Amino acid sequence: LAPGPSAMEIPMPAPICLIENSPAGELQVQQEALRVLAEISHPVVVVAIAGLYRTGKSYLMNRLASKRTGFSLGSTIQSHTKGIWMWCLPHPRRAGHTLVLLDTEGLGDVEKGNTKNDTWIFALAVLLSSTLVYNSMGTINQQAMDQLQYPALRGDEGEDSAEFVQFFPAFMWAVRDFMLDLQLDGRKITEDEYLENALKLKPGSSKQDQPYNLPRKCIRQFFPARKCFIFVQPASRKRLRRLEELQEDELDSEFQEQVAQFCHHVWEISKTKTLLGGHVVTGASECR
């Protein structure tokens, strides 16, 4: 049998919807997306992004695709991406592999007001990906921490959490519009040290400390491979409304450098998606 077509031979000029999220909160896999995946015989590297709504997730995914446009960007306060959207591209660093980018609906949308639906979307992003990018604004704060409890709730239901964690992806926290100095106790720290400091637990086991410690325990347990990236604001507030139209020289130079480092790391470090026993996932097996 002749090998199936590579991602290069599958024309995918723009993302398509993989999982539709209906107004009633029902999630449904789209047949067109399954057909695209079924034609990919190469191993896949799956990178998903999740996080609070209106925090610029789609822009980062477009940069991972080496494009200015693709995943749709919204310029209002409303949540823009609905469900989970997928873009399959030739991997920029790994011959014979396909890069599958998944852009997910933002968490915590006040108009939707459905935390259970948020839970399912986040859980799907975790289980489908080999690398999960978690996107938040400003700082690593308690609100963003709380959103990451969802996939770890299963750990309270049984004693199989050690086995469960091997299915979890590598984890990257992207902090957008970061304006603080990376300093702790008078010394400079790295982005990764900033994340690890934010994940420190409060000593003791009082009920008052549980809401603070629980999400941190979940992240530490279920995402042992962690990394942090910070990004300054990419341009002036006026220009942000047309961010995807901006040329490179119109973006803040520090932001350009940070995005380049982020993309390089994702392309180089993200592993091929595998299943239990080390079985390599192809597009065809991902959609079964």
Number of C-alpha atoms within 10 A of each C-alpha: 3 4 8 13 12 17 25 14 12 15 10 14 10 13 19 19 20 24 22 17 19 11 9 9 15 12 17 13 15 13 13 12 19 17 13 20 24 17 17 25 20 22 21 31 27 27 29 28 27 27 25 21 21 23 19 20 28 25 21 21 24 21 17 21 22 12 13 18 17 19 25 17 20 17 14 9 10 12 21 16 21 16 23 27 22 23 24 28 23 20 18 15 11 12 9 14 21 25 25 22 25 27 29 26 27 25 23 20 17 11 8 14 11 14 15 11 19 24 18 16 22 26 15 16 26 23 15 18 27 23 27 27 27 20 24 26 19 16 18 19 11 13 11 19 19 15 20 20 19 18 20 21 14 13 16 9 9 7 10 11 16 11 10 13 15 13 18 21 27 21 21 22 22 25 21 22 19 18 12 9 8 15 13 12 6 7 7 12 14 14 18 16 16 20 19 15 12 15 19 13 16 12 8 10 10 9 8 9 13 15 12 17 18 17 23 22 17 20 19 15 15 22 19 14 14 16 19 19 21 26 20 19 17 21 17 12 10 8 14 15 15 12 22 16 12 15 9 10 8 14 17 14 14 13 18 17 11 16 20 13 13 20 17 14 12 16 18 11 11 19 17 20 23 18 11 9 6 8 10 16 19 22 25 19 14 19 15 8
